[in-house]
Amino acid sequence: MFKELFNPAAGGLSLGTNALWLTAARIAPMAAGFLFWILAALLLVPAQLGLSSAIVAAALLTVQIGMLGVGQATLSLLPAQDDGRRRLIATSLLTVGLSSLVAAIVVLNITRAVGPGVGQAWDDPAVTLAFLAAAFFASTAYQLDHVNVALSRADLALARSVLQSFIQLAVLIVCLTAGYRSVIAVVGAVALGAVASVGLGVRQIHRAGLGAPWKEGIQFREVSGLLRPALRNYPLMLADRAPGYLLPLIVAATLSTSATAAWYMVWMLGTAVSFVPQSAGFSLQAKLAAPGPCHSIIGQALKMSLLVTVAAGGTLLGVGPFVLRALGPQYAPYWVLLPLLIPALILTCVTQIYYAVCRADGHSAAATGVAVLAAAIAVVPAAAVIQNFALPGLTVLWLGAQVTAALIAGWRLRAMVARTGGERTDQRPDDEIRGVDELNAP
């Protein structure tokens, strides 16, 4: 099994297996991630931990901005490639890497101008460089995840995630042992972990015979063929993912970095659950994009997502309070956020399946409307809610956003399946089909 992880075979995995491997690739590192943040919480004062978590959130926000929707487009385009898939993989990695670096510079300058919270960290050049490196390599690693899923080999993403988590923990331990108990210890560890993940991912691709044909160069036609469907998915991806990374920045600017530390620890616990519906959606989209499968697998994907998410949420509800209590008295009271956060995470099972079906069938505009509405509910009043009701108010606001999105998504998803009678529809827009043709062209 472990030999296959590092030496991928040509065959792919089934929908359920691929989704479970991708879920494992997200959840398994979360165990190491918990250790990472627990260790940081025990050794850093809350203000430093809060600033570190806000910087990491800014880096992850940069990843979402810099992706430009390329990841979701890869899930739809890559299974249809007939050129060995090498050129699309190379084009997507180059596009994501460059755009994320530009986005990181923009985020850095905006937060510096705002001042309070993250902006104060950029006075340290080492932190600035670590942030830029983390944004660049984390986005590249994230795109490699999409490539693995599109190839129905999410098990490869697990190997990279485990390595990334191990490197992060090792670097943090070395830094703290050597006396570097500061923000750079956390941000630097995150950056080096992402570097290791990308290094292994490139090796996996080369061993599979999918190495990038850099000597042939990257043509503008290929980039435009990828960006055309990608940018159509971009608003949906950004509206769906960005709010989760914006909220720590809002907390840091509105309350304090210490409050950000508490919010981020609870959010990290919830992230382990949120990866389940996201993974199910990604795997479903890849299967719907490939020739053959029909929409009868939508119900299968939704049931599997709900089953695993409810189980994970129940586990979190039981274990989470003890984890927060172990971190210290400043974190223990925030267990009350978990009963509000977990139902919101379970509801995302419906919205993520709906988004996957819309992306696969070319209905991204409808899905984007739902995501934008949920994002507006969660983000626009966030600062005012935090000032008046602190973190419990923010959690209720997030729950309300997810309830709204799930109700609309569930109603529309039911109508879509009933209309097609469970049969596959091929309604991808002409520009996406042309994108496939251009990427296949010699």
N, C-alpha and C positions, 0 to 999 in steps of 0.2 A: 504493500500500500504506500509506504513512505517513498519507495523507489519511484513509483508512478507519479508522485507529487512533483518530483524534481526532473523526471524524464517523461513528459506527457505523451500519451498515446494519441492516435489520430481520432479515435471515436469520442463521442460526446456522452453526456449523462442525461438521464430522464429529467422531466420537469421537476418532479418531487425531489429527486436526489440532488439535482443542481441547486434548487432553492435551499435545501437543507445544508448543503456544503457552503453556500454563500452565507447562510445564517450563521453557521459555525465560524466562518471566516470573519464575521462581525462580532459574534458573542464571545468566542474563545479569547481573543485579545482583550475583551472587556474585563475578564478576570485579572489579567496582567495589568490592565488599565486601572482597575480598582486598587491593586497593590501599589501602582505608580502614584496615584493621587492620595491614597491613604498614607503612604510613606512621606509624600510631600506635605500633607496636612499635619503630620505628626512632628515634622522637623522645621517647617516654615511657620512664621507668624501669619495669622489670617490675612493681614493686609498684603503681604508678599504673595501668599497663595492666591488671593483674589486677583491681584494684578497678573500673575502668571496665567491663571485660567482665562482671564479676559484676553490676553495676548494670543493664547492658543485658540480661543474662539474666533478672534480676528483672522488668524491664519486659516481656519476652517471656513470662515465666511468668504475669504479670498478664493479658496478652492472652488466653492459653489459659483462665485462670480466668474472665475476664470475658465470654468468648464465650457461655457458658451452652449450648453446643451449637447456637446459632442458625445458625452457618455451615452445618453439615451438614443441618439442617432446611431451610434455604433451597434446598439442592441438590435436595431431594425435593419441596418445596412450590411453588417458583417456576415450574417448567415447567408445572404444572397450573393456574396462575392464569388467569382469564378477564376480569380487570378492567384489563387493560393492565399489570398487575404493579406498578403505582406504589405502592399502599398497603403491600404486603408489603415492598418495598424500604425505604420510609420507616420502617415499624415495626421492621424488623430493625436498621437503622442507629441508631435512637434507643435501642433496647433494649441493643445491644452497647456503645454509647458510655457510657451511664449505668452499666451494670453493671461495665464495666472501670474506670471512675473509682473506684467504691466498692472494687473489688478492689485497686486500686493503693494506696489509703489503708490497707487492711487489711495488705497485704504490707509496706508501709512501717513500720507500727507493730510488726509481728511481728519484722522484721529489726532494728529499733531495740532491741527488748527483748532479742534474742539477743546483740547486742553485736559480737563479732568478725566480720570480713569486711565485708559490705555495710552493716551497722548504723552503722559509723563514718562513712559518707559523708553521712548526713542532718544532720550538724552544719552543712553548707553549705546555706543556703536556696536558692541558685541551682541546685544539684544536685537538691535535692528538687523544685523546680518543673519542672525539665527532665525528671525521671523521671516525674512525673505527666502532663506533656504527651506524652511519648513513649508511655506506656501508653495514653492516651486515643486519640490519633490513629493509633497503630499498630494498635490493635484495630479502629478504624473502617476503616482501609485493608485490613485482613485480611478484614473482612466484605464490602467492595467486591470483593475477589478472588472470594469465593464467589458474589456476584451475577453477576459476569462469566462464571464457569464455568457457572452455572445457565442463563444466556442463550446458552450455547455461543459466547461471545465472549471467550475467555481471552486473545486478542491485545490486548484493551484493558488487561488487567492488566499486560502487558509494557510498554506505554507508561508506565504509572504507576510501575512498578518502576524503569525506566531513569531517569525524572525523580527519583525518590526517591534513587537511588544517586548521581546527579550532584550533587544538593543536599547530601547528606551529605559527599561528598568536598570540595565547594567550601567548605562551612562549616568543616570540619576544617582545610583548608589556610589559610583566612583566620585562624582562631584561632591556629594554630601559628605562622604568619608574624608575627602581632601579639604573640607572646610568651605566649599563654595555653596553656602546656604543662601542662595539668592535667586532672583528671577531667571538668570541665565542658565542655572542648573536644570530647570524645568523646560524652558523653551529650547535649549540646546539639545536636550535628550530627545525631544519630539522631532527636531530636525534630523538628527543622526539616525533615528529609527526609520524615518521616511526614506532617507538615502539608502539604507540597507534593503528596504522593501523594493525599491526601484531596481537596485542592482540584481537582486534575485529574479525579479520579473523579467528583466532583459535577458538573463541567462535562460530562463524557462522558454521564452519566445524563440531564442536562437536554437535551443535543443529540439524544439518542435519544427524547425525549418521555416519559421515565420519571421526571421530576422529582417530588420528594416533595410531596404535597398538604398542606403544613403548615397552610394556611388552614382546612382541614376538620377539623384536629385529629386526634389519635391516640386511639382509643377503647380502653377496657380489654378489650373483646371481641376486638379485633385482637391485642393483646399476648398475651392468654391463648391465643388460637388458634395463635399462633406458638410460645409457650413450651411448650405441651403436648407436641408431638413433639420440640421442641428439648431439653427437660430429660431426655427419655428417652435421647437421644443423648449428653447431657452427660457422664455417667460414662465412656463409651467414649472420647470426645474427650480428656477430662482425663487418663485413665489412659494413653492412647497418647502424648500430647504433653508432659505436664508433667514426666516424669522427665528428659528432655533438658535442660530449663531448671533443674531442681532440682540437678543434679549440680555445675554450677559453684559454686553457693552452698554445697554441702556441702564441696567442695574448698577454697573460701576459708575456711570456718570450721574445717576439720580440719587442713589443711596450712598454706597461706599464700596471699596474693594473688599472689605470684610464680608459685607452682605453678598457680594459676587461670589466669594468662596463658598458660602453656604448654598447658594442657588446652584452653582456649578457642580457641587458634590451630589446634590439631589438629581440634577439633570443627567449627570454621568450614570447614575443608577438606572434612570429611565431609558437612557440611550440603548442599553443592552436589550431592552424589550422592543424599542422602536425599529431595530435592525431587522426583526422578523418580518413584519409586513412589507418593509422596503425590499427585502430579499425576494419575497414571494412575488412582488410586483415586477421586479427586474426579470426574474426567470420566466414569468408568464409572458412578458413582452417579447423576449427572445424566442419563445416557442411559437407565439402567434405570428412572428415575422418570418419564420422558416416555412418552407413548403410543407403542406400536409395537414398539420393539426387544425382542428376547428374550435369553435367557441365553447364546445362542451367542456373543455378543460378549465374554463373560467370558474365554474362552481367548485371544481376540485381544488384549484388554487386558493379560493376564498376560504373553503372549509379548513384546509391545511393551515393557512395563515391564522385563522381565528383560534384553532385548536392550540397551536404552539404559542401564540401570543398570550392567550388566557393563562396557559400553564406558566409561562415566563412571568407574567404580571402577578400571578398568585405567589410565586416564589419570591419575587421582589417585595411584595407587601409583607411577607413574613420575615424576610432576612434584612430588608432595608433599614428598619429602625435600629437593629443591633449594630449594623455597620456605622450608622451615623453616631450612635452612642459611643462606639469604640473610638471615633475620631476626636471626641472631646465634647465638653459641655456647650461649646459655642455652636456645634452642629446638631446635637441631639434633639432640640426642640423642633427641628424642621422635618421630622418624620411625618408630621401632620399634612405635609404637601403630597405625600405618596398616594393616599386614597383618592386624591383629586387628579393626580397626574396619570395613574394607571388606567382609569377608564378612557381618558383621552387617547392614550397609546393604543388601546384595544380598538377604538373607533377608526384609527388610521388603517386598519386592515381593509375596510371597505373603500376608503378613498384611494389607497395605493393600488388596489386591483382595478378600480375605475380609471385611474390615470394610466395604468399599463395598457388597458384595452383601448383607450382613446389614442394613445401614442401609436399603437400598432395599427389602428384603423384610420389614422389621419384625422382624428377629431380633437387635436390638441387644443384648439381654440376654446372648445366647451370645457375641457378639463382646466384650462388656464383660468377661466372665469371663476371656477370653484376655488382654486388655489389662491387666487388674488383676494377673493372675498374673505377666506379664512385668515390670510396674512394680514389684511387690513384690520380685522377684528382683534387679532393678537398684538399687533405692533403699534397701530396709530394711537390708541389710548393708553399704551403701556406705561409711559412716564408718569402720567397723571394718576393712574391706578396704583403704581408703586409708591408714589408719594403719600397717598391716602391710606392704602391698605397693605403696603409692604409686599412681601413675597407670597403670602396666601392669596391676596388679591390678584397677583400676576398669574398664579396657577389656575384660579377660577376663570380668568380671562382666556387662558390657553384652552381650558376645557370647553368653554363656550364656542371658541373658534372651531374646535374639532367636531363638536356636536353638529354645528351648522354644516360643515363640509361633508360629514358622513351622511346626514339626512339627504342632502341634495345628490351626492354621489350614488347612494344606494337606490334612490328613486330612478335616476337616469340609467344606472347599470341594469336594473331590472327591466326597464323599457327597452334597452338596447338588445338584451338577450332574447326577450320575447319577440322583438321585431325580426330578428334573424333566425328565430326558431332553433337556436343552438348551432347553426351552421356558420362556417367561416365566411367572412366578407372580405373582399380585397378592395378597400376604398382609400388606399394611400394616394395622396395627391400626386399630380403629375410631376411636381418639382422633386418629390422624394424619389420617384421612379427614375427620373432623369439623373438624379444624383447617383443611383446605383449604376446606371448605364455609363456615366462618365468615369466612375471609379473603376469600372471593368474595362473601359476602352484602353487599347494598347498605347 
